Amino acid sequence: MVAEDKAQVAGNVQTENAGVITSELIEENQKQVNEIYLATIGKNVAAFTTEQASDLLGIANQCPLIGGNAVFKARSLYGLIDDTQQYDDSLLCIPYGLDVKSLREQRSNSVAVIPNPAMNELALTLTQSLDEPGVFILYDAIGVEVPARSCLLICHRITFSTESLAPALYHYQVRGPSAVVGNGKLTIVR
């Protein structure tokens, strides 16, 4: 019954999608990916046709800055067919004179809280020493600083009691003399 309802809803949306008039590549891509999604995933159809696979691959191999978000959706759907397919956005965007930026090296977080989740006590460890004293700041889930949880850091490891903290998800940040050294999430359980 649920599968039939899902297929009927997908069919209704598919009819509406077919009526969408497109004038830009981004719109056409979105319409085409929606059509394929609704005809397969939306109706619990386990396989793609050769034409659907070809259309998905064609969209997936577009520069996403030109083809829009549907390029990523096509890649996701095509991943169900061939999860080894790779896409090089830098090369795909060069013909359009677009330079795709990428993150070269992600800074490693030099701060850890153990154990996490914590019950009654936690240890804050720094993997690198600070040139000058730093500060540990704890925030609740909505970003409000937790009073009396900020402390000065002068060594690699410091232990805190968490008994006064309510069981919840917290965020922490360690600030050095000139920049943020690290941050993360902390869960308190009882």
Backbone bond lengths (Angstrom), bond angles and torsions (degrees), N, CA, C in turn:
res aa  C-N    CA-C-N  psi(-1)  N-CA   C-N-CA  omega(-1)  CA-C   N-CA-C  phi
1 M - - - 1.449 - - 1.533 110.47 -
2 V 1.332 116.61 -46.41 1.461 120.47 -179.64 1.519 110.13 -64.14
3 A 1.343 116.81 -42.35 1.466 120.79 179.60 1.526 110.76 -62.75
4 E 1.322 116.66 -38.05 1.468 120.28 178.65 1.526 110.67 -66.84
5 D 1.335 116.08 -42.25 1.470 120.07 177.86 1.521 110.87 -62.80
6 K 1.338 116.28 -42.60 1.464 120.88 179.62 1.528 110.15 -62.19
7 A 1.317 116.59 -43.90 1.464 121.04 179.65 1.525 111.02 -64.71
8 Q 1.326 116.81 -38.00 1.464 119.98 179.46 1.532 110.68 -67.01
9 V 1.328 116.58 -44.20 1.467 120.55 178.14 1.525 109.34 -61.85
10 A 1.336 116.80 -44.64 1.475 120.49 178.87 1.523 110.26 -60.58
11 G 1.315 117.07 -39.98 1.466 120.69 178.24 1.515 112.00 -63.27
12 N 1.338 116.41 -41.60 1.469 120.60 178.03 1.532 111.59 -63.80
13 V 1.327 116.22 -43.89 1.461 120.39 179.21 1.522 109.76 -67.63
14 Q 1.327 116.22 -36.32 1.466 120.86 178.73 1.530 110.41 -61.77
15 T 1.308 117.11 -39.95 1.464 121.55 177.71 1.524 110.67 -63.82
16 E 1.337 116.59 -43.05 1.463 120.27 177.62 1.525 110.80 -65.20
17 N 1.327 116.84 -40.82 1.465 121.61 -179.98 1.526 110.53 -62.04
18 A 1.321 116.45 -38.94 1.467 120.55 -179.54 1.527 111.28 -63.88
19 G 1.331 117.35 -27.31 1.452 121.33 -179.12 1.522 114.27 -83.87
20 V 1.324 117.35 -5.24 1.460 120.41 -179.46 1.526 109.05 -72.33
21 I 1.313 115.98 129.74 1.465 121.47 178.97 1.529 107.88 -94.86
22 T 1.318 115.50 129.14 1.467 120.36 -177.67 1.516 110.45 -115.18
23 S 1.334 114.87 149.39 1.463 119.61 176.82 1.523 111.72 -133.62
24 E 1.313 117.16 -9.12 1.456 122.29 -178.36 1.524 109.41 -122.66
25 L 1.325 116.75 154.98 1.457 122.14 179.26 1.523 111.41 -58.34
26 I 1.323 116.92 -42.35 1.470 120.74 -179.84 1.527 110.34 -59.08
27 E 1.318 116.52 -43.49 1.469 120.93 179.67 1.526 111.01 -66.45
28 E 1.321 116.82 -43.48 1.463 120.74 179.94 1.527 110.89 -63.18
29 N 1.325 116.20 -43.03 1.467 119.88 177.80 1.520 111.00 -59.83
30 Q 1.333 116.35 -46.70 1.459 120.35 -178.92 1.526 110.66 -61.42
31 K 1.318 116.32 -43.95 1.462 120.89 179.67 1.526 110.77 -61.77
32 Q 1.326 116.88 -44.03 1.461 121.10 -177.63 1.534 111.68 -68.09
33 V 1.326 117.03 -42.69 1.464 119.99 178.63 1.528 109.90 -66.25
34 N 1.330 117.26 -41.47 1.468 120.18 176.25 1.524 110.75 -58.19
35 E 1.323 116.74 -44.47 1.472 121.70 -179.86 1.525 110.63 -58.56
36 I 1.318 116.64 -47.32 1.465 120.57 -179.02 1.524 110.47 -65.61
37 Y 1.321 116.79 -43.34 1.463 120.49 179.13 1.527 111.10 -60.31
38 L 1.338 116.22 -48.47 1.466 120.44 -177.90 1.523 111.92 -65.08
39 A 1.339 117.50 -34.48 1.463 121.24 -178.85 1.530 112.14 -76.16
40 T 1.318 117.59 -17.80 1.468 120.44 -177.18 1.531 111.06 -116.21
41 I 1.292 116.80 -80.29 1.460 122.12 -176.92 1.529 110.28 -58.69
42 G 1.308 116.55 -44.38 1.458 121.10 -178.61 1.515 113.98 -61.86
43 K 1.328 117.30 -25.13 1.473 121.69 -178.56 1.526 112.23 -113.23
44 N 1.328 116.75 14.74 1.473 122.16 179.93 1.524 112.95 58.37
45 V 1.318 116.93 34.22 1.463 121.54 175.28 1.525 106.74 -86.44
46 A 1.319 116.62 127.10 1.461 121.69 -170.36 1.524 114.68 -80.13
47 A 1.314 118.79 -15.52 1.465 119.61 -175.13 1.529 110.78 -133.66
48 F 1.327 113.89 153.24 1.458 121.18 175.50 1.521 108.10 -95.41
49 T 1.330 115.79 148.66 1.459 118.99 173.55 1.530 108.21 -76.26
50 T 1.320 116.17 166.28 1.460 120.96 177.42 1.523 110.38 -60.55
51 E 1.314 116.46 -39.67 1.461 120.70 179.98 1.533 110.99 -66.65
52 Q 1.340 117.06 -42.33 1.459 120.24 178.30 1.530 110.61 -62.87
53 A 1.324 116.81 -43.70 1.468 121.03 179.18 1.524 110.45 -61.67
54 S 1.316 116.34 -42.74 1.459 120.92 179.40 1.529 111.14 -64.43
55 D 1.332 117.01 -42.75 1.461 121.10 178.87 1.533 111.01 -64.11
56 L 1.333 116.80 -43.24 1.459 120.39 178.41 1.524 111.08 -61.52
57 L 1.323 117.04 -45.06 1.460 120.78 -179.59 1.527 110.98 -64.07
58 G 1.319 116.61 -37.98 1.465 120.46 178.12 1.515 112.09 -62.56
59 I 1.318 116.94 -42.30 1.467 120.80 178.49 1.524 110.24 -72.56
60 A 1.320 116.82 -40.88 1.471 121.17 -179.11 1.519 111.98 -61.52
61 N 1.327 117.34 -28.57 1.466 121.72 -179.38 1.521 113.27 -91.25
62 Q 1.319 117.72 19.47 1.458 121.93 174.89 1.521 109.86 -94.48
63 C 1.312 115.56 157.04 1.462 120.94 171.83 1.533 106.67 -66.01
64 P 1.334 118.58 122.31 1.462 119.26 -177.94 1.531 113.75 -65.32
65 L 1.322 117.21 -20.98 1.456 119.66 177.51 1.525 111.39 -73.81
66 I 1.314 116.89 -18.65 1.461 122.60 177.27 1.534 110.25 -101.99
67 G 1.333 116.70 -42.63 1.462 122.12 -175.32 1.509 115.69 -85.04
68 G 1.328 118.09 -13.39 1.459 121.64 176.80 1.519 114.18 82.84
69 N 1.326 114.83 -173.07 1.465 121.56 -176.91 1.518 112.93 -63.67
70 A 1.301 117.98 -22.71 1.462 120.78 178.26 1.521 111.14 -61.50
71 V 1.334 117.45 -25.18 1.466 120.80 176.87 1.524 109.06 -60.44
72 F 1.325 117.29 -44.53 1.466 121.07 179.92 1.525 111.48 -69.49
73 K 1.320 116.76 -36.33 1.466 120.14 176.90 1.524 109.90 -66.10
74 A 1.330 117.18 -40.43 1.465 120.85 177.87 1.519 110.12 -63.60
75 R 1.318 117.38 -40.26 1.464 120.88 178.24 1.518 110.78 -62.87
76 S 1.301 115.72 -40.31 1.456 120.37 178.96 1.524 111.13 -64.13
77 L 1.323 116.59 -46.16 1.462 119.93 178.61 1.524 111.26 -66.67
78 Y 1.334 116.84 -40.95 1.464 119.66 179.88 1.533 110.45 -66.11
79 G 1.318 116.80 -26.83 1.462 120.94 175.57 1.512 112.60 -61.01
80 L 1.326 117.85 -23.30 1.465 121.11 175.05 1.524 111.31 -72.64
81 I 1.324 116.34 -21.83 1.467 122.32 178.56 1.521 110.07 -91.35
82 D 1.332 115.64 -48.18 1.467 121.49 -177.39 1.525 108.26 -144.35
83 D 1.330 115.67 99.67 1.462 118.77 -176.91 1.525 113.90 -82.43
84 T 1.333 117.47 6.02 1.460 120.57 177.36 1.529 112.40 -98.29
85 Q 1.315 117.15 -6.51 1.461 121.77 -179.06 1.523 110.30 -62.82
86 Q 1.317 116.67 131.87 1.465 122.66 179.59 1.530 109.58 -112.80
87 Y 1.334 116.75 149.95 1.455 122.10 179.93 1.528 108.14 -129.87
88 D 1.314 117.09 128.11 1.457 122.03 178.90 1.523 107.93 -109.51
89 D 1.325 115.35 95.06 1.468 120.41 -175.91 1.522 112.42 -61.84
90 S 1.321 117.91 -31.18 1.466 119.42 177.75 1.516 110.62 -60.52
91 L 1.333 116.67 -46.64 1.467 120.43 179.64 1.525 112.27 -71.20
92 L 1.324 116.83 -36.52 1.465 120.35 -179.05 1.525 112.55 -68.34
93 C 1.338 117.15 -25.50 1.468 120.59 -176.82 1.527 113.60 -97.04
94 I 1.333 118.52 -13.63 1.473 121.58 -179.11 1.527 112.39 -56.54
95 P 1.349 119.94 -43.37 1.470 118.69 -178.78 1.530 113.79 -58.96
96 Y 1.317 117.55 -19.89 1.460 121.84 -179.50 1.530 111.67 -96.92
97 G 1.332 116.21 2.44 1.458 120.66 -179.04 1.512 112.85 73.97
98 L 1.323 116.56 23.18 1.461 120.94 -178.51 1.522 109.73 -105.38
99 D 1.305 115.30 135.31 1.448 121.96 179.70 1.520 107.90 -105.74
100 V 1.325 116.77 111.79 1.456 121.71 -179.54 1.522 108.33 -85.29
101 K 1.290 115.93 122.29 1.464 121.28 179.87 1.519 109.45 -83.46
102 S 1.323 114.85 147.98 1.454 119.19 175.82 1.515 109.16 -137.73
103 L 1.295 115.19 157.58 1.441 121.93 178.24 1.521 107.88 -78.84
104 R 1.291 116.47 118.00 1.467 120.06 -175.29 1.510 112.01 -76.74
105 E 1.300 116.10 -51.74 1.454 119.44 -178.81 1.512 108.10 -143.62
106 Q 1.301 114.94 124.55 1.438 119.20 179.98 1.525 108.90 -86.55
107 R 1.322 115.45 131.30 1.457 119.07 178.20 1.513 109.73 -64.75
108 S 1.310 115.83 135.22 1.454 118.29 176.75 1.520 108.39 -80.54
109 N 1.309 115.16 143.81 1.447 120.61 178.69 1.522 107.23 -76.03
110 S 1.302 117.37 120.59 1.453 120.76 -175.71 1.525 112.02 -93.99
111 V 1.325 116.55 19.74 1.455 122.12 -178.71 1.524 108.58 -129.88
112 A 1.317 116.39 140.00 1.464 120.90 175.22 1.524 108.70 -139.99
113 V 1.330 115.29 147.51 1.452 121.78 174.57 1.515 106.35 -116.51
114 I 1.341 116.02 124.62 1.461 120.24 179.60 1.524 110.01 -132.36
115 P 1.298 120.74 143.17 1.459 125.69 -10.85 1.526 109.76 -74.13
116 N 1.290 115.70 161.69 1.454 121.09 178.14 1.522 107.34 -144.07
117 P 1.298 119.31 106.17 1.455 129.66 14.02 1.532 111.97 -73.66
118 A 1.330 114.92 152.21 1.457 122.23 -179.58 1.523 109.39 -110.94
119 M 1.330 114.42 151.01 1.471 119.02 177.38 1.527 110.42 -104.30
120 N 1.324 117.66 -72.60 1.455 121.28 -174.42 1.525 113.84 -112.38
121 E 1.333 115.75 -16.44 1.456 119.29 -175.69 1.520 109.13 -152.91
122 L 1.326 115.51 149.69 1.455 120.12 175.49 1.513 108.73 -140.47
123 A 1.316 114.72 158.39 1.460 120.66 176.07 1.521 107.85 -120.32
124 L 1.304 115.32 131.92 1.457 122.08 175.14 1.522 106.28 -99.50
125 T 1.324 116.43 125.16 1.462 120.21 -179.81 1.517 109.82 -120.65
126 L 1.313 115.04 141.57 1.460 122.21 176.65 1.521 107.80 -111.34
127 T 1.316 117.29 131.17 1.462 119.95 179.33 1.517 112.43 -84.13
128 Q 1.323 117.20 -12.99 1.463 120.80 175.56 1.519 108.38 -136.20
129 S 1.296 115.60 147.54 1.461 118.75 -177.98 1.528 110.17 -77.98
130 L 1.311 114.76 152.60 1.460 121.35 177.52 1.518 108.79 -92.52
131 D 1.321 117.48 143.54 1.460 121.63 177.85 1.525 110.99 -66.51
132 E 1.323 115.40 -35.94 1.458 122.63 178.98 1.519 107.13 -134.90
133 P 1.338 118.31 166.97 1.466 119.38 179.87 1.528 112.10 -56.58
134 G 1.332 114.74 143.71 1.452 121.48 177.26 1.517 109.87 -114.09
135 V 1.319 116.02 -177.24 1.453 120.03 -178.98 1.530 109.44 -134.11
136 F 1.344 115.70 139.24 1.459 123.59 175.53 1.517 106.76 -101.86
137 I 1.341 116.43 124.76 1.463 120.85 -178.85 1.520 108.15 -124.07
138 L 1.318 116.02 132.51 1.459 122.05 -179.27 1.523 108.81 -111.64
139 Y 1.351 116.12 134.86 1.464 122.38 -179.79 1.523 109.32 -122.05
140 D 1.326 116.32 147.37 1.458 118.95 174.21 1.527 109.26 -77.17
141 A 1.318 116.74 -178.29 1.469 121.47 -173.42 1.521 113.60 -63.45
142 I 1.328 118.19 -22.60 1.461 119.30 179.36 1.521 113.06 -101.00
143 G 1.335 116.26 7.99 1.450 120.41 172.78 1.514 116.36 93.42
144 V 1.327 117.35 11.99 1.464 120.82 178.20 1.527 108.08 -89.73
145 E 1.322 115.25 131.54 1.467 119.94 -179.29 1.526 109.91 -63.47
146 V 1.332 115.90 132.53 1.456 121.28 179.36 1.525 107.97 -80.59
147 P 1.346 117.74 118.17 1.473 120.52 -177.18 1.528 111.44 -59.30
148 A 1.291 114.91 146.30 1.461 124.01 176.11 1.529 112.91 62.64
149 R 1.297 117.96 20.31 1.458 120.62 176.31 1.521 111.10 -111.32
150 S 1.306 118.01 -3.96 1.455 120.94 176.09 1.520 108.00 -83.33
151 C 1.298 117.20 139.51 1.453 118.90 179.28 1.518 109.97 -150.02
152 L 1.285 115.49 157.51 1.451 123.05 -179.44 1.526 109.83 -82.11
153 L 1.317 116.57 135.00 1.468 121.40 179.51 1.513 109.75 -110.11
154 I 1.318 115.23 127.21 1.453 119.48 176.64 1.521 112.03 -130.49
155 C 1.331 117.67 -2.60 1.464 120.15 -179.59 1.527 109.91 -132.90
156 H 1.338 116.30 176.86 1.465 121.74 -176.90 1.521 113.84 -75.45
157 R 1.316 117.71 -23.94 1.469 120.66 -176.31 1.525 109.25 -143.27
158 I 1.327 114.37 133.05 1.454 119.82 177.17 1.528 107.79 -139.37
159 T 1.328 115.97 141.66 1.462 121.78 -177.28 1.527 109.66 -107.46
160 F 1.334 115.98 138.86 1.466 122.72 -179.79 1.515 109.87 -124.81
161 S 1.322 116.03 147.23 1.457 121.52 169.29 1.524 107.05 -85.46
162 T 1.317 116.77 137.65 1.469 120.89 178.80 1.527 111.59 -112.44
163 E 1.328 116.72 10.76 1.466 120.45 -175.58 1.523 112.92 -61.72
164 S 1.323 117.97 -29.10 1.475 119.95 -179.08 1.534 112.62 -83.79
165 L 1.335 116.98 -5.07 1.468 120.54 -179.58 1.523 110.53 -91.68
166 A 1.308 115.89 137.38 1.458 120.97 176.27 1.528 109.36 -72.12
167 P 1.318 117.77 147.87 1.464 119.30 175.19 1.531 109.58 -60.69
168 A 1.318 115.97 121.00 1.467 120.93 -176.78 1.517 109.08 -175.89
169 L 1.325 114.55 178.17 1.457 121.97 173.38 1.521 107.95 -95.30
170 Y 1.320 116.57 130.84 1.455 122.92 178.55 1.520 109.02 -124.01
171 H 1.305 116.02 161.01 1.462 122.90 173.22 1.514 106.43 -117.61
172 Y 1.312 116.02 144.78 1.457 118.65 176.88 1.517 109.85 -130.00
173 Q 1.333 113.17 159.23 1.454 119.85 178.70 1.525 107.41 -144.57
174 V 1.311 115.36 139.48 1.458 120.95 174.58 1.520 106.45 -115.64
175 R 1.317 114.89 121.25 1.460 120.48 179.90 1.523 109.42 -108.82
176 G 1.300 113.96 130.57 1.451 119.93 174.72 1.517 109.22 -90.08
177 P 1.320 117.20 -169.24 1.456 120.21 -178.09 1.528 113.88 -64.54
178 S 1.334 116.83 -29.77 1.465 117.32 -175.78 1.523 114.37 -125.03
179 A 1.334 117.96 -10.48 1.470 119.32 -176.45 1.524 110.30 -161.34
180 V 1.322 114.78 171.58 1.457 120.76 174.38 1.526 107.93 -74.05
181 V 1.317 116.38 126.72 1.461 122.03 -178.75 1.523 110.44 -86.17
182 G 1.319 116.67 -35.96 1.461 120.47 -179.89 1.504 110.81 -174.76
183 N 1.314 115.09 168.03 1.441 120.89 178.98 1.518 109.11 -157.02
184 G 1.305 116.78 170.77 1.455 119.82 179.24 1.499 111.68 176.82
185 K 1.314 114.55 -170.16 1.462 122.00 179.64 1.520 108.48 -114.10
186 L 1.298 115.43 149.21 1.457 122.87 179.46 1.519 108.06 -135.40
187 T 1.308 116.81 132.52 1.449 121.38 177.21 1.528 108.49 -112.60
188 I 1.316 115.50 130.97 1.477 121.62 175.84 1.522 106.29 -106.58
189 V 1.330 115.78 127.50 1.456 122.26 178.36 1.528 108.76 -125.64
190 R 1.285 116.43 158.92 1.471 121.40 176.24 1.503 110.19 -127.72
